[in-house]
Amino acid sequence: MRFKPLICFLVFLGLTNSIFARDVVNIYTSRHYTTDKEIYKRFSEQTGVIVREISAKDQILLERLKNEGDNSPADVLILSDAARLWRATQAGLFRKYKNKLIEQRIPKSLRSKDNWIGLTIRARIIVYDKRKFNKNDFSTYSDLGKPLFKNEFCSRSVTHPYMLSLLSSLILNLGEIEAKTLSKNLVLNQARKPQGGDTDQIRAVGAGECGVALTNSYYLIRLMRSVKPRDIETMKNIGFLFPNQKVSGTHINVTGAGILKNAPNLENAKLFLTFLTEADTQKMFSYGNNEWPAVEGLKTENQILDNLSDFKKDELNTEAIGSKQFTAQKIADQVGWQ
């Protein structure tokens, strides 16, 4: 009987060790979508590797990684904007990683220099009130600065990464002087102070509060697919277009992922990153969150998304866009764009 406590302890120790010995991959992500959790579940089912997820806003994750330093348990970082990914790169958070299969799947313009890869694409598009305007009134981002749109332009705060990335792309395509002039004109054309998110801009246009606005494509497609009466009513008055089709192409942004430099589960992280670029996984991203796959030419099961996929995309490298965010913020401050 005196051996019973020892036997119980050994059994407990064995169970404990088996728990901590299980294959895991630790994900820090700024995304908050149900689809992502389904993707993680499928990865675990196929590989036996358990996904442990920490979800928070990008700046919180970057600060956490900085504080954790070499002792961080995180293996993979997922962020939803080129500017955010650039900040992580500049902070030296990513491990350089080359994989021929990933390089074959993901276009060069959607990859960093072996630091991170794009997983999904969204476009920065123009929505407009069909009762006031039509597609002949504009074709470029620069057209939004025309006097025609005085007291009609709405946007979220320019300090948000989505807006900074767009302005950064305009700096690269137009030059600082012209980008600053456009920014000044956009401020003059504002219908109200910047407020809310992208969906709020679409609703404001639908309600007649704004004549034109900027939004990420997936917010619009979400409303287009909705069966809620409020969303259906909003969309009755909404027109949209992909800007710059005859020039540089529409600005696109990415969700990207990279392996962290101190990843304790390196092989699992590599396996996970490759899994995220597989066709079935890319289709899950697209169906669940209305984003185009980063893998070129892949048809999804999201009919509206597929129908809108044939447009000219700006081919600026997403890393280059991220590198101009501080210049973009400087211009915004100079012209009083909040």
Stockholm file with secondary structure:
# STOCKHOLM 1.0

chainA/1-338         MRFKPLICFLVFLGLTNSIFARDVVNIYTSRHYTTDKEIYKRFSEQTGVIVREISAKDQILLERLKNEGDNSPADVLILSDAARLWRATQAGLFRKYKNKLIEQRIPKSLRSKDNWIGLTIRARIIVYDKRKFNKNDFSTYSDLGKPLFKNEFCSRSVTHPYMLSLLSSLILNLGEIEAKTLSKNLVLNQARKPQGGDTDQIRAVGAGECGVALTNSYYLIRLMRSVKPRDIETMKNIGFLFPNQKVSGTHINVTGAGILKNAPNLENAKLFLTFLTEADTQKMFSYGNNEWPAVEGLKTENQILDNLSDFKKDELNTEAIGSKQFTAQKIADQVGWQ
#=GR chainA/1-338 SS CTTHHHHHHHHHHHHHHHHHHSCEEEEEESCCCHHHHHHHHHHHHHHCCEEEEEECCHHHHHHHHHHHGGGCCCCEEEESSHHHHHHHHHTTCBCCCCCHHHHHHSCGGGBCSSSCEEEEEEEEEEEEETTTCCGGGCSSSGGGGSGGGTTTEECSCTTSHHHHHHHHHHHHHHCHHHHHHHHHHHHHTBSSCCCSCHHHHHHHHHTTSCSEEEEEHHHHHHHHHCCCHHHHHHHTTEEEECTTTTTTCBCEEEEEEEEBTTCTTHHHHHHHHHHHTSHHHHHHHHHHHCCEESSTTCCCSCHHHHHTCCSCBCCCCHHHHHHTHHHHHHHHHHHTCC
#=GC SS_cons         CTTHHHHHHHHHHHHHHHHHHSCEEEEEESCCCHHHHHHHHHHHHHHCCEEEEEECCHHHHHHHHHHHGGGCCCCEEEESSHHHHHHHHHTTCBCCCCCHHHHHHSCGGGBCSSSCEEEEEEEEEEEEETTTCCGGGCSSSGGGGSGGGTTTEECSCTTSHHHHHHHHHHHHHHCHHHHHHHHHHHHHTBSSCCCSCHHHHHHHHHTTSCSEEEEEHHHHHHHHHCCCHHHHHHHTTEEEECTTTTTTCBCEEEEEEEEBTTCTTHHHHHHHHHHHTSHHHHHHHHHHHCCEESSTTCCCSCHHHHHTCCSCBCCCCHHHHHHTHHHHHHHHHHHTCC
//
